[in-house]
Amino acid sequence: MSTFTGLFNVFKIPELRQKILFTLLMVGVYRIGIFIPVPGVNVKSLETLMGQGTLLNMFDLFAGGGLRSFSIFAMGVIPYINASIILQLLTIVIPSLEKLAKEEGEEGRRKITQYTRYLTVVLAFVEAFGMSTWLRSLGVLEGAGFFYLMTVSITLTAGSLLLMWVGEIISEYGAGNGVSLIIFVGIIARIPSSVFQSGRLISVGQMNPFILILFLLVGVGVFVAVIFMQEAQRKVPIQYARRVVGRRQYGGQNTYLPLRVNQGGVLPIIFASSVLLFPSTLAQFIPNLKGISSVLSPGSILYIVLYALLVIFFTYFYSSIVFSPDELADNIKKYGGFIPGIRPGKYTSDYISEINNRINFIGAIFLASLAIAPSFVRSSQISAFTSIFFGTGVLIVVGVAVETIRQLESQLIMRHYEGFLK
C-alpha cells in the first residue's frame, strides 16, 4: 500500500505534479518523432540487415526502435553519450579540464557541458554521414547523389541534437535524468509489440506458451538479481577520534565507507560492445576484412569469449578512473578517521584498494554473464524479449527506474510525505 500512497502523494504536490506532466509531454514528443521516417528508406532491406545481428541492433536499443524504421531519431542519444564518455576520459587525461571540473565548481561544469554539446554536433554528423553512406551501399537507402546523403545526414544530426535538448530540459524541469529516461522509454516501448508478436505466434501454434512463461519467470529472476547487484555495497567501517576544541567535543562517532559492487553500471558493457563490434563495422567498408566480420559475428565462440573478457577489463578500467583509494585514505586521515586495525596513510589506501579489487571481480563476472546471456538465447520465439530481460537493456531499465524513484522519494520525504519505499 505504501507504493500507491507514495504515488498518490506525488500528485498532491503541485511542483512534483508539474514535473511529471512535463516529463510525460517531452517523452510524447520523442515517441512521435520515432514514427517520422527519413525519405528514401527500403524498410524490408533494413529489417533484413538488422536481423543479421550487426552493430545496428545495439544502436537500435538506444534509439528506442527508431533505427528499425530509420526515423529522424534513428541515432537516438548515442552521439551525446559518446561525447559525454570522451569528455569524462579527457577530464582525467588533460589537466586543464580536470581543473575546470574540480576547482571551478558550477561554472566549470557548465563549460564542460558546453564542450560536450559541441562534440555531440561533430560526432552526430560524422556518425550520420558514415551510417548513411554504408546503408546506401547496402541498398537500404535508395536515394542517389551527394546532396541526398547530406540531407539525410543533416536530418539525423538535427534529430539527435533535438533529443539531446529534450533530455537536458527533462533533467532541468522534469523528473529524473532526461537522457537516461529517453533510453528507458525506448526499451520499455518494445514490450507491447513483443507481447503482441508472442500472442500472434501462440494463436497460430508456432510458440509453446509454457516456454514463454518459463522465459518470463527467468526474466523476473534476472531483474531481481540486477536490482540486488545494483544496490549491493561493501561497508568498510571507519572510526573518528575524539577532538576537544575549547569546550566542545568533535568526532568520536563510527561510520562506514560504502563501496558499490557495480560501480560502472552499464558503461563497461557499452565500451566492450563498441570495441568488439568496431572491426565488424569497419569490414563493411574494407572488403579485405570480411573474414574478421564473420569470425566476430555475434553468437560465435570467439565473440562470446572476447565480449566477456572486454567487459571484465572495462569494469576494472572504469573503476580505476573514478575511484581513487589514495585520495580516500588522505581524506579519512585529514579528518581524524581510521579503519579499525589498519594504520592510516598508505596501509589504509592498500586495504581499500584490495577490497575494491575483490568486489570489482564480483561485479565484473556478473556484468559479463549478463552481457553474453542473449548469445545463448537461440529461439526466435522469445528473441523479442531478450533485449528487455537480458544484457544492456535490463541494466538500463533497473538503473533508471531505481534512480527516478529515489529522486521522487527524496522530494516526498523533504515535504513530510510518505515515500515509495520503506
C-alpha positions in Angstrom: 0.0 0.0 0.0 2.9 2.4 0.6 3.8 2.4 -3.1 0.3 3.5 -4.0 0.2 6.0 -1.2 3.5 7.5 -2.4 2.2 7.7 -5.9 -0.9 9.5 -4.7 1.2 11.9 -2.6 3.3 12.8 -5.7 0.3 14.1 -7.5 -0.9 16.0 -4.3 2.2 18.2 -4.6 1.8 20.8 -7.4 5.5 21.1 -8.1 6.0 17.3 -8.5 2.8 17.0 -10.5 4.1 19.6 -12.9 7.5 17.9 -13.2 5.9 14.6 -14.0 3.4 16.0 -16.5 6.2 18.0 -18.2 8.3 14.8 -18.4 5.4 12.9 -20.0 4.9 15.7 -22.5 8.6 15.6 -23.6 8.5 11.8 -23.8 5.5 12.1 -26.1 7.4 14.4 -28.4 10.2 11.8 -28.5 7.8 9.0 -29.3 6.1 10.9 -32.1 9.5 11.6 -33.7 10.2 7.8 -33.7 7.5 7.4 -36.4 8.7 10.1 -38.7 10.9 8.3 -41.3 13.7 9.7 -43.4 12.8 9.7 -47.1 14.1 7.0 -49.4 14.4 4.1 -47.0 13.9 0.5 -48.1 12.3 -0.9 -44.9 12.5 -4.5 -45.9 16.2 -4.3 -46.6 16.8 -2.6 -43.3 14.8 -5.3 -41.4 16.8 -8.0 -43.1 20.1 -6.3 -42.2 19.1 -5.8 -38.6 18.1 -9.5 -38.4 21.8 -10.4 -39.0 22.9 -9.3 -35.6 25.1 -6.3 -36.6 26.1 -3.2 -34.6 22.8 -1.7 -35.7 21.0 -3.7 -33.1 23.0 -2.0 -30.3 22.2 1.3 -31.9 18.5 0.5 -32.1 18.4 -0.4 -28.4 19.5 3.2 -27.5 17.3 4.7 -30.3 14.2 3.1 -28.9 13.4 1.4 -32.2 13.9 4.5 -34.3 16.7 2.9 -36.3 14.5 -0.1 -37.3 12.3 2.4 -39.3 15.2 4.8 -39.9 13.3 7.7 -38.4 14.6 11.2 -37.7 15.6 9.9 -34.3 17.4 6.9 -35.8 20.7 7.7 -33.9 18.9 8.4 -30.6 21.2 9.9 -28.0 24.2 7.8 -28.9 26.3 10.8 -30.1 25.6 12.6 -26.8 26.5 9.5 -24.8 29.8 9.1 -26.8 30.6 12.8 -26.3 30.0 12.5 -22.6 32.2 9.5 -22.3 35.0 11.1 -24.3 34.8 14.3 -22.1 35.0 12.2 -18.9 38.1 10.4 -20.1 39.7 13.6 -21.3 39.0 15.2 -17.9 41.3 12.6 -16.4 44.0 13.0 -19.0 44.0 16.8 -19.7 45.0 18.8 -16.5 43.1 21.9 -17.7 39.8 20.0 -18.0 40.4 18.3 -14.6 41.0 21.7 -13.0 37.9 23.0 -14.7 35.8 20.2 -13.3 37.1 20.2 -9.8 38.2 23.7 -8.9 35.8 26.0 -10.7 32.6 24.5 -9.4 29.3 25.1 -11.2 30.9 27.4 -13.8 33.4 24.7 -14.7 30.8 22.1 -15.0 28.7 24.4 -17.2 31.7 24.9 -19.6 32.3 21.1 -19.8 28.6 20.6 -20.6 29.0 23.2 -23.4 32.1 21.3 -24.7 30.0 18.1 -24.6 27.4 19.7 -26.8 29.9 20.9 -29.4 31.5 17.5 -29.5 28.0 16.0 -29.9 27.4 18.0 -33.0 30.6 16.8 -34.6 30.1 13.2 -33.6 26.4 13.2 -34.7 27.2 14.4 -38.2 30.2 12.1 -38.6 28.2 9.1 -37.5 25.2 10.1 -39.5 27.2 10.5 -42.7 29.1 7.2 -42.2 25.9 5.3 -41.4 24.1 6.8 -44.4 26.9 6.0 -46.8 27.1 2.4 -45.5 23.4 1.8 -45.7 23.1 3.3 -49.2 25.9 0.9 -50.3 23.7 -2.0 -49.0 20.6 -0.8 -50.7 18.8 0.3 -47.6 18.8 4.0 -48.7 17.5 4.3 -52.3 18.3 8.0 -52.8 21.2 9.0 -55.2 23.8 11.7 -55.1 25.9 13.5 -52.6 23.1 16.0 -51.9 20.8 13.2 -50.8 23.5 11.9 -48.4 24.0 15.4 -46.9 20.2 15.8 -46.5 19.9 12.5 -44.6 23.0 13.2 -42.5 21.8 16.7 -41.5 18.3 15.3 -40.7 19.7 12.6 -38.5 22.1 15.1 -36.8 19.2 17.5 -36.1 17.1 14.7 -34.7 19.9 13.6 -32.4 20.5 17.2 -31.2 16.8 17.6 -30.6 16.8 14.6 -28.4 19.9 16.0 -26.5 17.9 19.1 -25.9 14.8 17.2 -24.8 17.0 15.2 -22.4 18.6 18.3 -20.9 15.3 20.1 -20.3 13.8 17.0 -18.7 16.7 16.9 -16.3 16.2 20.6 -15.5 12.5 20.9 -15.4 11.2 17.4 -15.2 11.6 14.3 -13.1 14.7 12.2 -13.4 17.7 12.2 -15.7 16.4 13.1 -19.2 18.9 11.2 -21.4 18.5 8.1 -19.3 14.7 8.3 -19.3 14.8 8.6 -23.1 16.7 5.3 -23.4 14.5 3.8 -20.7 11.3 4.7 -22.5 12.7 3.4 -25.8 13.4 0.0 -24.2 10.0 -0.2 -22.4 8.2 0.7 -25.6 9.3 -2.6 -27.1 7.2 -4.6 -24.6 3.7 -4.1 -26.3 5.0 -5.1 -29.7 6.8 -8.1 -28.2 3.6 -9.2 -26.3 1.5 -8.8 -29.5 4.1 -10.8 -31.5 4.1 -13.6 -28.9 0.3 -13.7 -28.8 0.1 -14.0 -32.6 2.7 -16.8 -32.6 0.8 -18.7 -29.8 -2.5 -18.3 -31.7 -1.2 -19.9 -34.8 0.6 -22.7 -32.9 4.2 -21.5 -33.6 5.0 -20.8 -30.0 4.7 -23.0 -26.9 3.1 -20.9 -24.2 4.9 -22.9 -21.5 8.3 -21.8 -23.0 7.2 -18.2 -22.9 6.0 -18.5 -19.3 9.3 -20.1 -18.3 11.3 -17.4 -20.0 9.3 -14.7 -18.3 9.9 -16.3 -14.9 13.7 -16.4 -15.7 13.5 -12.7 -16.8 11.9 -11.7 -13.5 14.7 -13.5 -11.7 17.2 -11.6 -13.7 15.5 -8.3 -12.8 15.7 -9.2 -9.1 19.4 -10.2 -9.4 20.2 -6.9 -11.2 18.4 -4.9 -8.6 20.4 -6.8 -5.9 23.7 -6.2 -7.6 23.0 -2.5 -8.3 22.3 -1.9 -4.6 25.0 -4.2 -3.2 27.6 -2.5 -1.2 30.7 -3.4 0.9 30.6 -1.2 4.0 34.1 -0.5 5.3 33.9 0.6 9.0 35.5 4.0 9.8 36.0 5.4 13.3 36.8 9.1 14.0 38.9 10.0 17.0 37.5 12.5 19.6 38.8 16.0 19.4 38.3 18.7 22.0 38.3 22.3 20.7 37.7 24.8 23.5 34.7 23.5 25.4 33.3 21.5 22.5 34.0 17.9 21.6 34.1 16.7 18.0 34.2 13.3 16.4 34.1 10.1 18.2 31.4 8.6 16.0 31.5 5.4 14.0 30.5 5.4 10.3 31.3 3.4 7.2 32.6 3.8 3.7 30.2 2.3 1.1 31.9 0.6 -1.8 29.5 -0.3 -4.6 29.8 -3.7 -6.2 28.8 -2.4 -9.6 30.5 1.0 -9.9 30.4 1.3 -13.6 26.8 0.4 -14.2 26.1 -0.2 -17.9 29.2 1.6 -19.1 31.6 -1.4 -19.2 29.1 -3.3 -21.5 28.8 -0.2 -23.8 32.6 0.2 -24.1 33.1 -3.6 -24.7 30.3 -3.7 -27.4 31.8 -0.7 -29.2 35.3 -2.1 -29.2 34.3 -5.6 -30.2 31.9 -4.6 -33.0 34.2 -2.0 -34.5 36.1 -4.5 -36.7 32.7 -5.8 -38.0 31.6 -2.3 -38.8 34.9 -1.5 -40.4 34.7 -4.6 -42.6 31.6 -3.2 -44.3 33.9 -0.6 -45.8 37.0 -2.7 -46.4 36.4 -5.9 -48.4 39.7 -7.5 -47.2 38.3 -7.6 -43.6 35.2 -9.7 -44.5 36.8 -12.7 -42.8 37.1 -10.8 -39.5 33.5 -9.8 -39.7 32.4 -13.4 -40.0 34.7 -14.7 -37.2 33.5 -11.9 -34.8 29.8 -12.2 -35.7 27.5 -12.1 -32.6 26.9 -15.6 -31.3 30.3 -17.1 -32.3 32.5 -18.6 -29.7 35.3 -16.1 -30.2 32.8 -13.2 -30.0 31.4 -14.5 -26.7 34.8 -15.1 -25.1 36.2 -11.7 -26.2 33.0 -9.9 -25.1 33.2 -11.4 -21.6 36.9 -10.5 -21.3 36.4 -7.0 -22.5 33.5 -6.4 -20.1 35.7 -7.6 -17.2 38.6 -5.3 -18.4 36.5 -2.2 -18.8 34.9 -2.8 -15.3 38.3 -2.5 -13.7 39.4 0.3 -16.1 36.4 2.4 -15.3 36.8 1.8 -11.6 40.5 2.9 -11.8 39.3 6.2 -13.4 36.5 7.1 -11.0 37.8 5.6 -7.8 41.0 6.7 -6.0 42.0 4.8 -2.9 44.9 7.2 -2.2 42.5 10.2 -2.2 40.0 8.4 0.1 42.8 7.4 2.5 44.1 11.0 2.6 40.6 12.4 3.3 40.0 9.9 6.1 43.3 10.8 7.7 42.7 14.5 7.3 39.5 14.4 9.3 40.9 12.3 12.0 39.4 9.0 10.9 40.9 5.5 10.7 39.8 1.9 9.8 39.9 -0.2 12.9 43.0 -2.4 12.8 44.6 -0.6 9.8 47.2 2.1 10.1 46.4 5.5 8.4 48.0 6.5 5.1 49.4 4.0 2.7 48.2 1.0 4.7 44.6 2.3 4.5 44.9 3.0 0.8 46.2 -0.5 0.1 43.4 -2.0 2.3 40.7 -0.1 0.4 42.3 -0.9 -2.9 42.3 -4.7 -2.1 38.6 -4.7 -1.1 37.7 -2.7 -4.2 39.5 -5.2 -6.4 37.7 -8.1 -4.8 34.2 -6.6 -5.2 35.0 -5.4 -8.7 35.7 -9.0 -9.6 32.2 -10.0 -8.5 30.7 -7.1 -10.4 32.7 -7.8 -13.5 31.7 -11.5 -13.6 28.1 -10.6 -13.1 28.2 -7.9 -15.9 30.0 -10.3 -18.2 27.4 -13.1 -17.6 24.6 -10.6 -18.2 26.2 -9.3 -21.4 26.7 -12.7 -23.1 23.4 -14.2 -21.9 21.5 -13.1 -25.1 24.0 -15.0 -27.2 22.7 -18.3 -25.7 19.1 -17.4 -26.4 18.8 -19.1 -29.9 15.0 -19.4 -30.0 13.4 -17.0 -32.4 10.1 -17.4 -30.5 11.4 -15.4 -27.5 14.0 -13.2 -29.2 11.8 -10.2 -28.9 12.2 -10.2 -25.1 15.9 -10.8 -24.9 16.8 -7.1 -25.2 14.4 -6.3 -22.3 15.3 -9.1 -19.9 19.0 -9.6 -20.6 22.1 -7.6 -21.4 22.3 -3.8 -21.6 18.5 -3.3 -21.6 17.8 -4.7 -18.2 20.7 -2.7 -16.6 19.3 0.5 -18.1 15.7 -0.2 -17.1 16.6 -1.1 -13.5 19.1 1.7 -13.0 16.9 4.4 -14.4 13.8 3.2 -12.5 15.6 3.0 -9.2 17.2 6.4 -9.6 14.0 8.1 -10.6 12.1 6.6 -7.7 14.9 7.7 -5.3 14.6 11.3 -6.6 10.8 11.3 -6.1 11.3 9.6 -2.7 13.6 12.4 -1.6 11.2 15.1 -2.7 8.3 13.4 -0.8 10.3 12.9 2.4 11.5 16.5 2.2 7.9 17.7 2.2 7.0 15.3 5.1 5.1 12.8 2.9 5.3 9.1 3.0 7.6 7.8 0.2 7.5 4.7 -2.1 10.0 2.6 -0.1 10.4 1.6 3.5 
